[in-house]
Amino acid sequence: IIKAKAIVNATGIFVDDIIHMDDPKAQKNIAVSQGTHIVLDKKFLQSEDAIMIPKTSDGRVLFIVPWHDKLIVGTTDTPVQNASLEPVALEKEIQFILQTAASYLTVKPERKDVMSIYAGLRPLAAPKEKGDDTKEISRSHKIMVSPSKLFTIVGGKWTTYRKMGEDMINKIEDDLHWKSTVSVTPSLQIHGYSVTTDIRDSLYFYGSDKASVENLISETGDIWISNALHIHKAQVIYSIREEMALNVEDILSRRTRALLLDAKESIRIAPIVAKIMAAEMNKDENWIDDQVIKFKDIAKNYIINELIKG
């Protein structure tokens, strides 16, 4: 049993599951929308500036953005009925992105040019009327309070996360008659904040921690796991010691972004990463084999030729 003064349900696409645990008769509160992106080589847009296509054939905005020496192109807005932990890009989404991007790039990208493809799910506040297109649903967040005082937040965006947090705390303080506090987050710097950033530096995303990573690289020696993605053995070790990485997927998806940048390359280096992790975490060969199998099973959904057409 976990006891708390207040319970916040901020579980994204799974908020309704938690709400129904509190009240089985509760109505549906979210509409799940899938957004898909593809990643291309930087050669398709040799510029540090992004492209925004303000109106596409489906009425959305499409972006082509330089990212980690690659291009990220997206996104889509596809209603889906069931939320999943590992959403998979749909063929119609792939075709839409490639065809739209081709109209604005000098060299038209083809399926064979896609280095990685991935999908995510948005927890949008459910519309009052059925049949509303998800791209028309507001991205604003919404806070709901159940009779048992379960506080739930739906909607919102990455760019408004601080406002979402502030509004939730204010709501809890008001409803539970707590002493009102003043938010300190508007000017709060996130971990790794750096005054200057040089995106040409392959380690730039470490921010103020970059020096620590560079020191570990010097100690480890010239051991590059992937020259294509500029990943060093020291980065794997650093992720374990300082960033709480526990498995291969943590390293290749959520610390270095290798899976999102080049799915095939991430599969190639997965066994190497697993061995480094095993040595650092005192794991055996069975753990290594299990980690590689699990990562490959996830990574296949990021390779365009592995996805079923139709």
C-alpha positions as CSV (number, residue, x, y, z in Angstrom):
1,I,0.0,0.0,0.0
2,I,1.3,3.4,-1.0
3,K,-0.1,6.4,1.0
4,A,0.1,10.0,-0.2
5,K,-1.5,13.3,0.5
6,A,-2.5,13.6,-3.2
7,I,-2.4,11.2,-6.2
8,V,-1.7,12.6,-9.7
9,N,-2.6,10.5,-12.8
10,A,-0.2,11.8,-15.5
11,T,0.1,8.5,-17.4
12,G,-0.4,9.9,-20.9
13,I,-2.1,7.5,-23.2
14,F,-3.0,5.3,-20.3
15,V,-4.8,7.8,-18.1
16,D,-8.2,6.2,-18.8
17,D,-6.9,2.8,-17.5
18,I,-6.0,4.5,-14.1
19,I,-9.3,6.4,-14.0
20,H,-11.3,3.2,-14.5
21,M,-9.4,1.7,-11.6
22,D,-10.8,4.5,-9.5
23,D,-14.2,4.6,-11.2
24,P,-15.2,1.7,-13.5
25,K,-18.1,3.7,-14.9
26,A,-16.0,6.8,-15.8
27,Q,-16.4,8.1,-19.4
28,K,-13.6,8.1,-22.0
29,N,-11.3,11.1,-21.5
30,I,-8.7,10.9,-24.2
31,A,-8.4,10.4,-27.9
32,V,-5.2,8.7,-28.9
33,S,-3.4,10.1,-32.0
34,Q,-0.3,8.6,-33.6
35,G,2.5,10.7,-35.0
36,T,5.2,9.2,-37.2
37,H,8.6,10.5,-38.2
38,I,11.2,9.3,-40.6
39,V,14.9,10.0,-40.4
40,L,17.0,10.8,-43.5
41,D,20.7,11.5,-44.3
42,K,21.7,15.2,-44.0
43,K,22.5,15.2,-47.7
44,F,18.8,15.8,-48.5
45,L,18.9,19.2,-46.9
46,Q,22.4,20.7,-46.7
47,S,21.5,23.5,-44.4
48,E,21.3,24.2,-40.7
49,D,17.9,25.7,-41.1
50,A,14.7,23.7,-40.9
51,I,11.8,23.7,-43.4
52,M,8.2,24.1,-42.3
53,I,5.5,23.2,-44.8
54,P,2.5,25.1,-43.5
55,K,-0.3,23.2,-45.3
56,T,-0.1,19.7,-46.5
57,S,-2.7,17.5,-48.3
58,D,-4.2,16.4,-45.0
59,G,-4.2,20.0,-43.5
60,R,-1.3,19.5,-41.2
61,V,2.1,21.1,-40.9
62,L,5.1,19.1,-41.9
63,F,8.6,19.8,-40.6
64,I,12.1,18.9,-42.0
65,V,14.5,19.5,-39.2
66,P,18.3,19.0,-38.9
67,W,19.0,16.8,-35.9
68,H,22.1,15.0,-34.8
69,D,23.7,15.4,-38.3
70,K,20.5,13.8,-39.8
71,L,17.1,15.0,-40.9
72,I,13.9,14.3,-39.0
73,V,10.8,14.6,-41.1
74,G,7.2,14.5,-39.8
75,T,4.7,14.3,-38.5
76,T,1.4,12.6,-39.0
77,D,-1.9,12.7,-37.1
78,T,-3.6,9.3,-37.2
79,P,-6.4,8.3,-34.8
80,V,-5.8,4.9,-33.2
81,Q,-8.2,2.9,-31.1
82,N,-5.8,1.1,-28.8
83,A,-2.8,2.6,-27.0
84,S,0.4,0.5,-27.0
85,L,3.9,0.8,-25.5
86,E,5.5,0.2,-28.8
87,P,3.4,2.0,-31.6
88,V,4.4,1.0,-35.1
89,A,4.3,3.4,-38.1
90,L,1.6,2.7,-40.7
91,E,2.3,2.4,-44.4
92,K,-0.1,5.3,-45.2
93,E,1.9,7.5,-42.8
94,I,5.2,6.5,-44.5
95,Q,3.8,7.3,-48.0
96,F,2.4,10.6,-46.8
97,I,5.7,11.8,-45.3
98,L,7.8,10.7,-48.3
99,Q,5.5,12.2,-50.9
100,T,5.1,15.5,-49.1
101,A,8.8,15.9,-48.4
102,A,9.6,15.0,-52.1
103,S,7.6,18.0,-53.2
104,Y,10.0,20.4,-51.3
105,L,13.4,18.8,-51.6
106,T,15.7,18.9,-54.6
107,V,16.5,15.2,-54.3
108,K,13.4,13.2,-53.7
109,P,13.8,10.7,-50.8
110,E,12.7,7.1,-51.4
111,R,12.0,4.2,-49.0
112,K,15.5,3.0,-49.3
113,D,16.8,6.3,-48.0
114,V,14.9,6.1,-44.7
115,M,17.5,5.4,-41.9
116,S,14.9,5.0,-39.1
117,I,11.2,5.4,-38.7
118,Y,9.4,5.7,-35.4
119,A,5.9,6.5,-34.1
120,G,4.6,8.1,-30.9
121,L,1.1,8.4,-29.4
122,R,-0.5,11.7,-28.2
123,P,-3.0,11.7,-25.3
124,L,-5.4,14.3,-26.6
125,A,-8.4,15.4,-24.6
126,A,-11.4,13.5,-26.1
127,P,-13.8,15.6,-28.2
128,K,-17.4,16.0,-27.0
129,E,-18.7,14.8,-30.3
130,K,-17.7,11.5,-32.0
131,G,-15.9,11.5,-35.3
132,D,-13.8,14.6,-34.7
133,D,-10.5,14.5,-36.6
134,T,-7.6,14.3,-34.1
135,K,-5.7,17.0,-35.9
136,E,-8.6,19.4,-35.0
137,I,-8.5,18.5,-31.3
138,S,-6.8,21.2,-29.1
139,R,-3.3,20.4,-27.8
140,S,-4.1,22.4,-24.6
141,H,-4.0,20.4,-21.4
142,K,-7.0,19.6,-19.2
143,I,-7.1,18.8,-15.5
144,M,-9.9,16.6,-14.0
145,V,-10.6,15.7,-10.4
146,S,-12.6,12.6,-9.5
147,P,-14.9,12.3,-6.4
148,S,-12.2,10.4,-4.7
149,K,-9.8,13.3,-5.4
150,L,-7.7,11.5,-8.1
151,F,-6.1,14.3,-10.0
152,T,-5.8,13.6,-13.8
153,I,-4.1,15.6,-16.5
154,V,-4.6,15.0,-20.2
155,G,-3.5,16.7,-23.4
156,G,-0.6,19.2,-23.5
157,K,2.7,19.2,-25.3
158,W,6.4,18.8,-24.5
159,T,6.8,22.6,-24.9
160,T,4.2,23.3,-22.2
161,Y,5.2,20.8,-19.6
162,R,6.2,23.4,-17.0
163,K,2.9,25.2,-17.3
164,M,1.1,21.8,-17.0
165,G,3.0,21.0,-13.8
166,E,2.3,24.5,-12.4
167,D,-1.4,24.3,-13.1
168,M,-1.6,20.8,-11.6
169,I,0.0,21.9,-8.3
170,N,-2.2,25.0,-8.2
171,K,-5.3,22.8,-8.7
172,I,-4.2,20.4,-5.9
173,E,-3.5,23.2,-3.5
174,D,-6.9,24.8,-4.2
175,D,-9.0,21.6,-4.0
176,L,-7.3,20.2,-0.9
177,H,-7.0,23.6,0.8
178,W,-3.2,23.5,1.0
179,K,-1.1,26.5,1.6
180,S,-0.5,28.3,-1.8
181,T,3.0,28.2,-3.1
182,V,4.7,30.2,-5.9
183,S,6.2,28.3,-8.8
184,V,9.9,28.6,-9.3
185,T,10.1,26.8,-12.6
186,P,9.7,29.7,-15.1
187,S,13.4,30.5,-14.8
188,L,14.6,27.1,-13.5
189,Q,17.5,25.7,-15.6
190,I,17.3,22.0,-16.4
191,H,20.2,19.7,-15.7
192,G,23.0,20.1,-18.2
193,Y,22.2,23.7,-19.0
194,S,24.9,25.5,-20.9
195,V,25.2,29.1,-22.0
196,T,26.8,28.2,-25.3
197,T,26.0,25.2,-27.6
198,D,28.0,24.1,-30.6
199,I,25.8,21.6,-32.5
200,R,28.9,20.6,-34.6
201,D,30.3,19.0,-31.6
202,S,29.1,15.3,-31.5
203,L,28.9,15.6,-27.6
204,Y,27.0,18.9,-27.5
205,F,23.8,17.3,-26.1
206,Y,25.6,16.6,-22.8
207,G,25.6,20.4,-22.1
208,S,27.5,21.2,-18.9
209,D,28.3,17.5,-18.4
210,K,30.3,17.3,-21.6
211,A,33.6,17.8,-19.8
212,S,32.9,14.8,-17.6
213,V,32.2,12.6,-20.7
214,E,35.3,13.9,-22.4
215,N,37.4,13.0,-19.3
216,L,36.0,9.5,-19.3
217,I,36.8,9.2,-23.1
218,S,40.4,10.1,-22.3
219,E,40.6,7.5,-19.6
220,T,38.9,4.8,-21.7
221,G,41.0,5.3,-24.8
222,D,40.3,5.5,-28.5
223,I,37.4,3.0,-28.5
224,W,34.6,4.1,-30.8
225,I,31.6,1.8,-31.0
226,S,30.1,3.6,-34.0
227,N,32.0,6.1,-36.1
228,A,28.8,6.7,-38.1
229,L,26.9,7.9,-35.0
230,H,29.9,9.1,-33.1
231,I,29.3,6.8,-30.1
232,H,32.2,6.0,-27.8
233,K,32.6,3.3,-25.2
234,A,32.8,5.9,-22.5
235,Q,29.3,7.1,-23.3
236,V,27.9,3.7,-22.5
237,I,29.8,3.7,-19.2
238,Y,28.7,7.2,-18.4
239,S,25.1,6.3,-19.1
240,I,25.3,3.6,-16.5
241,R,27.2,5.5,-13.8
242,E,25.5,8.9,-14.2
243,E,22.2,8.5,-16.2
244,M,20.7,5.3,-14.6
245,A,20.8,3.3,-17.8
246,L,19.8,-0.3,-17.0
247,N,19.5,-2.0,-20.4
248,V,20.7,-1.8,-24.0
249,E,17.5,-0.1,-25.1
250,D,18.2,2.6,-22.5
251,I,21.6,3.3,-24.1
252,L,20.7,3.0,-27.8
253,S,17.3,4.7,-27.7
254,R,17.1,7.0,-24.7
255,R,20.7,8.1,-24.1
256,T,22.5,8.2,-27.5
257,R,19.4,8.2,-29.8
258,A,21.1,5.6,-32.0
259,L,17.9,3.7,-32.6
260,L,16.1,6.8,-33.8
261,L,19.0,8.0,-36.0
262,D,20.0,4.8,-37.7
263,A,18.1,1.6,-36.8
264,K,20.4,-0.8,-38.7
265,E,23.5,0.7,-37.2
266,S,22.0,0.4,-33.7
267,I,21.3,-3.3,-34.2
268,R,24.9,-3.8,-35.4
269,I,26.4,-2.2,-32.2
270,A,23.9,-3.7,-29.8
271,P,26.0,-6.8,-28.9
272,I,29.0,-4.5,-28.3
273,V,27.0,-2.2,-26.0
274,A,25.6,-5.3,-24.1
275,K,29.1,-6.6,-23.5
276,I,30.3,-3.2,-22.2
277,M,27.3,-2.9,-19.9
278,A,27.8,-6.5,-18.6
279,A,31.3,-5.7,-17.7
280,E,30.3,-2.5,-15.9
281,M,27.2,-4.0,-14.2
282,N,28.7,-7.5,-13.4
283,K,26.2,-9.4,-15.7
284,D,26.7,-12.7,-17.3
285,E,26.6,-14.1,-20.9
286,N,22.9,-15.0,-20.6
287,W,22.1,-11.4,-19.7
288,I,24.0,-10.2,-22.8
289,D,22.2,-12.6,-25.1
290,D,18.8,-11.7,-23.6
291,Q,19.5,-8.0,-24.0
292,V,20.5,-8.3,-27.6
293,I,17.4,-10.4,-28.5
294,K,15.1,-7.9,-26.8
295,F,16.7,-4.9,-28.5
296,K,16.6,-6.5,-31.9
297,D,12.9,-7.3,-31.5
298,I,12.1,-3.7,-30.7
299,A,14.5,-2.2,-33.4
300,K,12.9,-4.2,-36.3
301,N,9.9,-1.8,-36.1
302,Y,12.2,1.1,-36.8
303,I,13.5,-0.4,-40.1
304,I,11.2,0.6,-43.0
305,N,11.7,-2.7,-44.9
306,E,10.7,-4.7,-41.9
307,L,7.2,-3.1,-41.8
308,I,4.4,-4.8,-43.7
309,K,3.0,-2.8,-46.6
310,G,-0.7,-2.1,-47.0
